């Protein structure tokens, strides 16, 4: 935003300086206007009354010019109708002076006045500026004008860009999950209208997200009541033990899906739900791995995070490895280094994941090619793993394992206290 402020500022200053230069040049070289011609004619009539007429002896004209030149400290010349000098006093005057289109001409070193007299002669007077005086004064004028414009324009530009900076910050806050972020509406210009539009859009987004969250919460409660009744009915239902266990697993899986949908919704809207506190990642991994008979290795490291969400992350990775990792052993370990931070790895010896699917398996309910026949999909487990990792400032990735299999790697960059 600083660059935008500088661009607007330099544009304002540049335009005003260009305007000043053009006005100055026009004032110096512009053609004679009608009112100026009338004014020059009147001055010429007055000069003709002061100077001796064309029929007087040349000595009288020269004496009059000498008196005027001495009194006004200027150079003077009178030309006849053919442009030949009749008399002159002071520095020699170029013969082209009487041909000037404009009666008043400013130059770097002198200012020249050319007046046509009623009798056909031309009166030319020139005052020479001190060395460098005219150019210096003109440059000084432009310099002072530039300073004045710069001082006056900067507060106006900064006021505009500060409002844009505040609006940008509110947009970033909304994008970061703060649904209460609103921009201050200042003034009645386009920036104020943009802030009002942003606030209206933020209101709609907040209402939509809140409505979605309420629907999910209510749906989960409504679904859990029949699930509980179904679980009780299964326990009392006649039939083989294997059938009841299979039905109980299906009910438990459905209950888990509901819980993951709710958890994903909470993370999407609000980020980590619980307080951040020190968590021993290796100990947490060992607790969850004991349920799956998974070998755990690594070094003890404490990170700052939400224990409930980190436990969910580990559990989902182990469940995924058990479900898709084939019959081979599953390994889990924690690594820590100064360059890569803290890494949690879950390794299996399953069939692996195709290169084109390694990012897509983190999408909710993704089903890879050919899964329609096998009924295998990834549900919400891995999507929730990536959400939890990102909510802790990290990332989750999938890569092939040397010798066959898959490695799920979660980066958690910061250590806890």
ZINOR-V278321 format. One record per residue. N is the residue number from 0. RES is the residue in one letter. SS is DSSP state (helix for helix, strand for strand, loop for the rest). PHI is phi in degrees with one decimal (999 if undefined). D_LAST is the distance of its C-alpha to the last C-alpha in whole Angstrom. Layout:
N;RES;SS;PHI;D_LAST / N;RES;SS;PHI;D_LAST
This chain:
0;X;loop;999;36 / 1;X;helix;-60.8;37 / 2;X;helix;-65.3;39 / 3;X;helix;-63.9;41 / 4;X;helix;-59.9;41 / 5;X;helix;-66.6;43 / 6;X;helix;-64.6;45 / 7;X;helix;-63.0;46 / 8;X;helix;-61.6;47 / 9;X;helix;-66.5;49 / 10;X;helix;-65.5;51 / 11;X;helix;-61.5;52 / 12;X;helix;-63.2;53 / 13;X;helix;-62.9;54 / 14;X;helix;-64.2;57 / 15;X;helix;-67.5;58 / 16;X;helix;-67.2;59 / 17;X;helix;-61.5;61 / 18;X;helix;-61.3;62 / 19;X;helix;-64.1;63 / 20;X;helix;-64.2;65 / 21;X;helix;-63.8;67 / 22;X;helix;-62.7;68 / 23;X;helix;-64.3;69 / 24;X;helix;-65.5;71 / 25;X;helix;-63.5;73 / 26;X;helix;-64.5;74 / 27;X;helix;-78.7;75 / 28;X;helix;-114.3;77 / 29;X;loop;-69.4;77 / 30;X;loop;-63.7;81 / 31;X;loop;-70.2;83 / 32;X;loop;-83.6;83 / 33;X;helix;-56.1;86 / 34;X;helix;-67.2;86 / 35;X;helix;-71.4;85 / 36;X;helix;-62.3;88 / 37;X;helix;-62.8;90 / 38;X;helix;-65.1;89 / 39;X;helix;-64.9;90 / 40;X;helix;-63.3;93 / 41;X;helix;-65.1;93 / 42;X;helix;-64.3;92 / 43;X;helix;-62.7;95 / 44;X;helix;-62.6;98 / 45;X;helix;-65.4;97 / 46;X;helix;-65.4;96 / 47;X;helix;-63.9;100 / 48;X;helix;-70.4;101 / 49;X;helix;-81.0;100 / 50;X;loop;-81.9;101 / 51;X;loop;-61.7;105 / 52;X;loop;-69.8;106 / 53;X;loop;-66.9;107 / 54;X;loop;-89.8;111 / 55;X;loop;-79.0;110 / 56;X;loop;-60.7;110 / 57;X;helix;-57.2;107 / 58;X;helix;-63.8;107 / 59;X;helix;-65.2;107 / 60;X;helix;-65.1;103 / 61;X;helix;-66.3;102 / 62;X;helix;-65.6;103 / 63;X;helix;-64.7;101 / 64;X;helix;-66.1;98 / 65;X;helix;-62.5;98 / 66;X;helix;-65.7;98 / 67;X;helix;-63.4;95 / 68;X;helix;-64.1;93 / 69;X;helix;-71.1;93 / 70;X;helix;-72.4;92 / 71;X;helix;-94.9;89 / 72;X;loop;55.1;88 / 73;X;loop;-135.1;88 / 74;X;strand;-97.7;90 / 75;X;strand;-133.6;93 / 76;X;strand;-150.2;95 / 77;X;strand;-124.0;97 / 78;X;strand;-110.8;98 / 79;X;loop;-83.3;101 / 80;X;loop;-66.6;101 / 81;X;loop;-88.2;101 / 82;X;loop;93.6;98 / 83;X;loop;-85.8;100 / 84;X;strand;-69.2;99 / 85;X;strand;-90.4;102 / 86;X;strand;-162.0;100 / 87;X;strand;-155.0;97 / 88;X;strand;-141.2;95 / 89;X;loop;94.0;92 / 90;X;loop;-63.9;90 / 91;X;loop;-57.7;92 / 92;X;loop;-103.9;91 / 93;X;loop;-64.0;90 / 94;X;helix;-63.6;93 / 95;X;helix;-72.7;91 / 96;X;helix;-61.3;89 / 97;X;helix;-75.0;92 / 98;X;helix;-92.2;91 / 99;X;loop;-60.1;87 / 100;X;loop;-72.9;86 / 101;X;loop;-102.0;84 / 102;X;loop;-72.0;86 / 103;X;strand;-124.1;83 / 104;X;strand;-131.5;81 / 105;X;strand;-99.2;78 / 106;X;loop;-126.6;77 / 107;X;loop;-62.8;75 / 108;X;loop;-108.2;77 / 109;X;strand;-161.1;80 / 110;X;strand;-121.0;81 / 111;X;strand;-117.3;84 / 112;X;strand;-114.8;86 / 113;X;strand;-119.1;89 / 114;X;strand;-121.8;92 / 115;X;strand;-76.5;95 / 116;X;loop;-90.8;98 / 117;X;loop;-61.0;100 / 118;X;loop;-87.2;103 / 119;X;loop;99.2;101 / 120;X;loop;-74.4;100 / 121;X;strand;-126.1;96 / 122;X;strand;-102.0;94 / 123;X;strand;-126.9;91 / 124;X;strand;-125.5;89 / 125;X;strand;-136.6;86 / 126;X;strand;-111.1;84 / 127;X;strand;-87.6;82 / 128;X;loop;-78.6;78 / 129;X;loop;-58.3;77 / 130;X;loop;-52.4;76 / 131;X;loop;75.2;72 / 132;X;helix;-64.8;73 / 133;X;helix;-67.0;73 / 134;X;helix;-64.5;70 / 135;X;helix;-63.2;68 / 136;X;helix;-64.1;68 / 137;X;helix;-65.6;67 / 138;X;helix;-65.3;64 / 139;X;helix;-64.5;63 / 140;X;helix;-61.2;64 / 141;X;helix;-64.0;62 / 142;X;helix;-63.6;59 / 143;X;helix;-64.3;59 / 144;X;helix;-63.3;59 / 145;X;helix;-63.1;56 / 146;X;helix;-63.6;54 / 147;X;helix;-63.6;55 / 148;X;helix;-65.2;54 / 149;X;helix;-62.6;51 / 150;X;helix;-66.6;50 / 151;X;helix;-75.7;51 / 152;X;helix;-82.5;50 / 153;X;helix;-59.8;46 / 154;X;helix;-60.0;45 / 155;X;helix;-66.3;47 / 156;X;helix;-66.0;45 / 157;X;helix;-66.1;41 / 158;X;helix;-63.3;42 / 159;X;helix;-66.2;43 / 160;X;helix;-71.6;40 / 161;X;helix;-64.7;37 / 162;X;helix;-64.9;38 / 163;X;helix;-65.4;38 / 164;X;helix;-64.2;34 / 165;X;helix;-64.8;34 / 166;X;helix;-65.8;35 / 167;X;helix;-62.0;33 / 168;X;helix;-63.2;30 / 169;X;helix;-66.6;31 / 170;X;helix;-62.8;32 / 171;X;helix;-65.0;29 / 172;X;helix;-63.1;27 / 173;X;helix;-64.0;29 / 174;X;helix;-64.4;29 / 175;X;loop;-81.7;25 / 176;X;loop;109.6;26 / 177;X;loop;-83.8;27 / 178;X;loop;-73.6;30 / 179;X;loop;-89.5;31 / 180;X;loop;-65.6;31 / 181;X;loop;-137.4;34 / 182;X;loop;-94.5;36 / 183;X;loop;-68.3;38 / 184;X;loop;-97.6;41 / 185;X;loop;-121.7;43 / 186;X;loop;83.9;47 / 187;X;loop;-131.0;49 / 188;X;loop;-90.9;49 / 189;X;helix;-64.3;48 / 190;X;helix;-65.5;44 / 191;X;helix;-64.9;44 / 192;X;helix;-63.8;46 / 193;X;helix;-64.7;43 / 194;X;helix;-62.9;40 / 195;X;helix;-64.1;43 / 196;X;helix;-63.6;43 / 197;X;helix;-62.2;39 / 198;X;helix;-63.4;39 / 199;X;helix;-64.7;41 / 200;X;helix;-64.1;40 / 201;X;helix;-63.9;36 / 202;X;helix;-60.8;38 / 203;X;helix;-64.7;40 / 204;X;helix;-63.1;37 / 205;X;helix;-62.7;35 / 206;X;helix;-63.9;38 / 207;X;helix;-64.9;38 / 208;X;helix;-66.9;34 / 209;X;helix;-64.9;34 / 210;X;helix;-63.6;38 / 211;X;helix;-62.5;36 / 212;X;helix;-63.3;33 / 213;X;helix;-63.9;36 / 214;X;helix;-61.7;38 / 215;X;helix;-65.0;36 / 216;X;helix;-63.6;34 / 217;X;helix;-65.7;38 / 218;X;helix;-63.7;39 / 219;X;helix;-64.2;36 / 220;X;helix;-66.3;38 / 221;X;helix;-66.3;41 / 222;X;helix;-74.8;41 / 223;X;helix;-71.7;39 / 224;X;helix;-64.5;42 / 225;X;helix;-65.4;44 / 226;X;helix;-64.7;42 / 227;X;helix;-64.3;41 / 228;X;helix;-65.8;45 / 229;X;helix;-65.5;46 / 230;X;helix;-62.6;43 / 231;X;helix;-65.9;45 / 232;X;helix;-65.2;49 / 233;X;helix;-63.6;48 / 234;X;helix;-66.5;47 / 235;X;helix;-97.0;51 / 236;X;loop;-74.4;52 / 237;X;loop;-70.2;55 / 238;X;loop;140.0;54 / 239;X;loop;-73.9;53 / 240;X;helix;-63.6;50 / 241;X;helix;-64.7;49 / 242;X;helix;-65.3;49 / 243;X;helix;-66.1;47 / 244;X;helix;-65.6;44 / 245;X;helix;-64.5;45 / 246;X;helix;-65.5;45 / 247;X;helix;-64.6;42 / 248;X;helix;-65.3;40 / 249;X;helix;-63.5;41 / 250;X;helix;-64.8;40 / 251;X;helix;-64.1;37 / 252;X;helix;-65.2;37 / 253;X;helix;-63.2;38 / 254;X;helix;-63.1;35 / 255;X;helix;-65.9;33 / 256;X;helix;-62.8;34 / 257;X;helix;-60.3;34 / 258;X;helix;-63.7;30 / 259;X;helix;-69.1;29 / 260;X;helix;-61.2;31 / 261;X;helix;-64.7;30 / 262;X;helix;-64.6;26 / 263;X;helix;-62.5;27 / 264;X;helix;-64.2;29 / 265;X;helix;-63.0;26 / 266;X;helix;-66.1;24 / 267;X;helix;-63.7;27 / 268;X;helix;-90.4;27 / 269;X;helix;-119.9;24 / 270;X;loop;76.4;21 / 271;X;loop;-53.9;18 / 272;X;loop;-80.3;20 / 273;X;loop;-105.4;17 / 274;X;loop;-72.3;14 / 275;X;loop;-81.3;11 / 276;X;strand;-148.4;8 / 277;X;strand;-63.6;6 / 278;X;strand;-132.0;9 / 279;X;strand;-80.5;11 / 280;X;helix;-67.6;13 / 281;X;helix;-66.7;15 / 282;X;helix;-64.7;16 / 283;X;helix;-63.1;17 / 284;X;helix;-62.7;19 / 285;X;helix;-64.9;21 / 286;X;helix;-61.7;21 / 287;X;helix;-72.4;23 / 288;X;helix;-66.4;25 / 289;X;helix;-63.1;27 / 290;X;loop;-72.4;28 / 291;X;loop;-112.6;30 / 292;X;loop;56.3;30 / 293;X;loop;-107.9;28 / 294;X;strand;-75.7;27 / 295;X;strand;-119.2;24 / 296;X;strand;-143.4;22 / 297;X;strand;125.9;19 / 298;X;loop;-113.7;16 / 299;X;loop;-70.0;13 / 300;X;loop;-143.9;10 / 301;X;strand;-104.3;7 / 302;X;strand;-119.9;7 / 303;X;strand;-96.8;7 / 304;X;strand;-171.2;11 / 305;X;loop;-92.2;14 / 306;X;helix;-57.8;14 / 307;X;helix;-65.1;18 / 308;X;helix;-69.9;18 / 309;X;helix;-64.9;16 / 310;X;helix;-64.7;19 / 311;X;helix;-62.1;22 / 312;X;helix;-59.1;21 / 313;X;helix;-63.5;21 / 314;X;helix;-63.0;24 / 315;X;helix;-65.7;26 / 316;X;helix;-63.8;26 / 317;X;helix;-68.4;27 / 318;X;helix;-62.2;30 / 319;X;helix;-64.7;31 / 320;X;helix;-64.6;31 / 321;X;helix;-66.1;33 / 322;X;helix;-79.0;35 / 323;X;helix;-114.5;36 / 324;X;loop;-89.4;35 / 325;X;loop;71.5;38 / 326;X;loop;-93.4;39 / 327;X;loop;-73.8;37 / 328;X;loop;-70.5;34 / 329;X;loop;-108.0;31 / 330;X;strand;-120.7;28 / 331;X;strand;-142.2;24 / 332;X;strand;-153.0;21 / 333;X;strand;-117.2;18 / 334;X;strand;-124.1;18 / 335;X;strand;-144.8;15 / 336;X;strand;-148.9;17 / 337;X;loop;-67.9;16 / 338;X;loop;-86.2;19 / 339;X;loop;-97.4;18 / 340;X;strand;73.0;15 / 341;X;strand;-94.2;14 / 342;X;strand;-128.3;17 / 343;X;strand;-110.4;19 / 344;X;strand;-123.4;22 / 345;X;strand;-122.9;25 / 346;X;strand;-120.3;28 / 347;X;strand;-133.2;32 / 348;X;loop;-117.5;36 / 349;X;loop;-77.8;37 / 350;X;loop;-70.2;40 / 351;X;loop;85.5;37 / 352;X;loop;-120.9;37 / 353;X;loop;-59.0;39 / 354;X;helix;-57.7;38 / 355;X;helix;-72.1;39 / 356;X;helix;-103.6;37 / 357;X;loop;-66.6;34 / 358;X;loop;-93.2;33 / 359;X;helix;-71.3;35 / 360;X;helix;-67.4;33 / 361;X;helix;-87.8;30 / 362;X;loop;-81.9;33 / 363;X;loop;-60.5;33 / 364;X;loop;56.8;36 / 365;X;loop;-73.3;37 / 366;X;loop;-121.3;40 / 367;X;loop;-68.5;41 / 368;X;loop;-60.5;45 / 369;X;loop;86.8;47 / 370;X;helix;-78.1;44 / 371;X;helix;-62.8;47 / 372;X;helix;-76.6;49 / 373;X;helix;-88.5;46 / 374;X;loop;74.9;45 / 375;X;loop;-90.9;41 / 376;X;loop;-147.5;39 / 377;X;loop;-107.8;35 / 378;X;loop;53.1;35 / 379;X;loop;-106.0;31 / 380;X;helix;-59.3;29 / 381;X;helix;-72.2;28 / 382;X;helix;-60.5;28 / 383;X;helix;-69.4;26 / 384;X;helix;-58.6;23 / 385;X;helix;-67.1;24 / 386;X;helix;-60.4;23 / 387;X;helix;-66.0;20 / 388;X;helix;-60.2;19 / 389;X;helix;-69.2;20 / 390;X;helix;-68.3;18 / 391;X;loop;-103.8;15 / 392;X;loop;78.1;16 / 393;X;loop;-119.9;17 / 394;X;strand;-156.0;21 / 395;X;strand;-121.2;23 / 396;X;strand;-138.2;26 / 397;X;strand;-123.5;29 / 398;X;strand;-144.5;31 / 399;X;strand;-72.6;33 / 400;X;loop;-98.6;33 / 401;X;loop;-62.3;35 / 402;X;loop;89.9;38 / 403;X;loop;107.0;38 / 404;X;loop;113.0;35 / 405;X;strand;-135.6;32 / 406;X;strand;-120.3;29 / 407;X;strand;-100.9;26 / 408;X;strand;-121.2;23 / 409;X;strand;-116.6;20 / 410;X;strand;-93.4;18 / 411;X;strand;-128.1;14 / 412;X;loop;-70.5;13 / 413;X;loop;-103.4;10 / 414;X;loop;-85.9;7 / 415;X;loop;-91.7;4 / 416;X;loop;-85.0;0
